[in-house]
Amino acid sequence: EPGVHMVSDEDPDMNSAMQQARASVTTFITSLLNPGQNQTYFSVKAKIIDGEHTEHIWLYDVSYDGNQFLGKIGNNPLNVKNVSLGDEIALVPSEISDWMIVEDKKLVGGYTLRVLRNRLSGEERKKFDESLPFTID
């Protein structure tokens, strides 16, 4: 289960990363619809709102029908109670927080993940990298 990191809605680096993900989502969609043999994992991050609580959660088993993504909640939410691990949700590309592909065991996309990783100290970053099933350039 992925780690959870609390980040302010006003965080400029995270907001920039989310804009970058939305601006490049067609790259993700193209690969999702016609995956390369070396592409082994596809995920999008969804912003889940439950009253005054918000949480950005990675989805797995993602598909795209030409209009919206469909995916399953990838971890047990901490702050929102209107979804649970494994629940299936739909969202349009303009609503994503991020996207990622694992290609040749390397991260493609994952803009918010990169922001979080860059904020870690040397030893924390080393442990974080060792916990991942892919590498980040």
Backbone torsions as a table, in degrees:
resi	resn	phi	psi	omega
1	GLU	NA	131.8	-176.9
2	PRO	-65.8	151.9	176.0
3	GLY	-68.6	155.0	179.6
4	VAL	-110.5	133.9	179.9
5	HIS	-126.6	129.8	178.1
6	MET	-87.0	126.9	-179.4
7	VAL	-136.5	139.0	179.2
8	SER	-65.5	145.0	174.7
9	ASP	-62.8	-19.3	-177.8
10	GLU	-94.5	3.3	-177.0
11	ASP	-63.9	113.9	-175.0
12	PRO	-65.1	-37.4	179.7
13	ASP	-66.6	-41.4	-179.8
14	MET	-69.8	-40.0	177.9
15	ASN	-64.5	-37.8	176.2
16	SER	-64.8	-41.1	178.5
17	ALA	-62.9	-41.0	179.0
18	MET	-66.7	-38.1	176.1
19	GLN	-63.5	-41.9	179.0
20	GLN	-62.2	-41.2	178.8
21	ALA	-63.7	-45.3	-179.7
22	ARG	-65.5	-38.8	-178.9
23	ALA	-67.8	-24.8	-177.3
24	SER	-110.3	12.9	-174.8
25	VAL	-62.0	-24.5	177.6
26	THR	-63.7	-30.5	174.6
27	THR	-60.7	-45.4	178.7
28	PHE	-63.1	-48.2	-177.4
29	ILE	-60.3	-44.8	179.3
30	THR	-57.5	-46.0	179.8
31	SER	-70.4	-38.2	179.5
32	LEU	-62.3	-41.4	-178.4
33	LEU	-76.1	-23.5	-179.6
34	ASN	-142.6	70.2	-173.3
35	PRO	-66.8	142.5	173.9
36	GLY	-76.8	157.8	-179.0
37	GLN	-61.1	-27.3	-177.9
38	ASN	-91.7	4.1	178.2
39	GLN	-99.8	115.5	-170.4
40	THR	-111.1	-9.7	-176.9
41	TYR	-153.5	138.8	179.4
42	PHE	-133.0	135.1	179.1
43	SER	-151.8	149.2	169.8
44	VAL	-123.6	155.0	178.1
45	LYS	-107.0	131.6	-177.7
46	ALA	-112.4	141.6	172.9
47	LYS	-88.0	115.5	-179.2
48	ILE	-104.4	127.3	179.6
49	ILE	-115.4	130.7	177.7
50	ASP	-134.7	94.1	-176.4
51	GLY	64.6	-120.3	179.6
52	GLU	-91.9	1.6	-177.9
53	HIS	-103.0	141.3	179.3
54	THR	-133.0	142.7	176.8
55	GLU	-147.7	138.0	176.4
56	HIS	-100.0	122.1	-171.3
57	ILE	-129.5	134.3	175.5
58	TRP	-72.1	140.5	176.9
59	LEU	-108.1	148.0	175.5
60	TYR	-120.9	174.8	-174.8
61	ASP	50.3	50.1	-175.1
62	VAL	-81.8	137.4	172.7
63	SER	-132.5	166.6	179.7
64	TYR	-138.9	129.0	-175.3
65	ASP	-103.0	12.3	-177.2
66	GLY	99.7	-18.0	179.1
67	ASN	-126.0	-38.8	-175.4
68	GLN	-145.3	158.0	173.6
69	PHE	-88.1	148.1	171.5
70	LEU	-126.0	130.7	-179.6
71	GLY	-157.6	170.7	-178.0
72	LYS	-108.4	140.8	178.6
73	ILE	-59.4	126.2	-171.4
74	GLY	-93.3	-4.8	175.6
75	ASN	-153.2	165.9	177.1
76	ASN	-72.8	116.3	-179.7
77	PRO	-62.5	146.9	178.3
78	LEU	-96.0	-42.2	-171.5
79	ASN	-106.6	-19.6	179.7
80	VAL	-108.8	142.6	-176.1
81	LYS	-115.9	1.7	-176.9
82	ASN	-89.1	-1.7	173.2
83	VAL	-138.4	157.8	179.1
84	SER	-134.8	163.5	176.5
85	LEU	-48.3	126.7	177.1
86	GLY	90.2	-13.3	177.1
87	ASP	-60.2	143.0	178.1
88	GLU	-95.2	131.7	177.5
89	ILE	-132.7	161.0	178.4
90	ALA	-120.4	146.8	173.9
91	LEU	-155.1	150.0	179.1
92	VAL	-84.8	157.1	-177.0
93	PRO	-53.8	-34.9	-178.5
94	SER	-70.5	-10.2	-178.9
95	GLU	-96.9	-7.2	-176.4
96	ILE	-68.2	154.1	172.8
97	SER	-95.7	-27.0	-177.2
98	ASP	-171.1	168.5	172.3
99	TRP	-143.9	156.6	176.5
100	MET	-150.7	148.7	173.3
101	ILE	-130.6	140.5	169.1
102	VAL	-101.0	117.6	-177.3
103	GLU	-129.0	123.6	-176.1
104	ASP	52.4	38.8	179.4
105	LYS	62.7	23.8	177.4
106	LYS	-124.0	148.4	179.0
107	LEU	-76.9	130.1	170.1
108	VAL	-117.1	133.3	-173.8
109	GLY	79.4	-136.1	178.5
110	GLY	61.8	43.2	-173.8
111	TYR	-62.8	-41.7	179.9
112	THR	-71.4	-34.8	177.1
113	LEU	-62.2	-39.7	179.0
114	ARG	-65.5	-39.5	177.8
115	VAL	-60.9	-48.2	-179.6
116	LEU	-61.6	-43.6	-179.4
117	ARG	-62.9	-42.3	-178.5
118	ASN	-64.9	-19.2	-179.9
119	ARG	-86.8	-8.4	-178.9
120	LEU	-80.0	149.4	174.5
121	SER	-70.8	169.7	-178.0
122	GLY	-52.6	-49.9	-178.2
123	GLU	-69.6	-40.3	178.0
124	GLU	-63.2	-42.0	180.0
125	ARG	-64.0	-41.0	178.8
126	LYS	-60.6	-46.3	178.6
127	LYS	-63.8	-42.0	178.2
128	PHE	-59.6	-50.0	-179.7
129	ASP	-59.5	-39.7	179.8
130	GLU	-67.1	-23.6	-179.0
131	SER	-81.9	-12.1	-174.7
132	LEU	-91.1	146.0	176.3
133	PRO	-87.1	16.1	179.3
134	PHE	-150.5	169.0	177.6
135	THR	-107.5	156.5	177.9
136	ILE	-118.7	122.3	178.5
137	ASP	-78.8	NA	NA
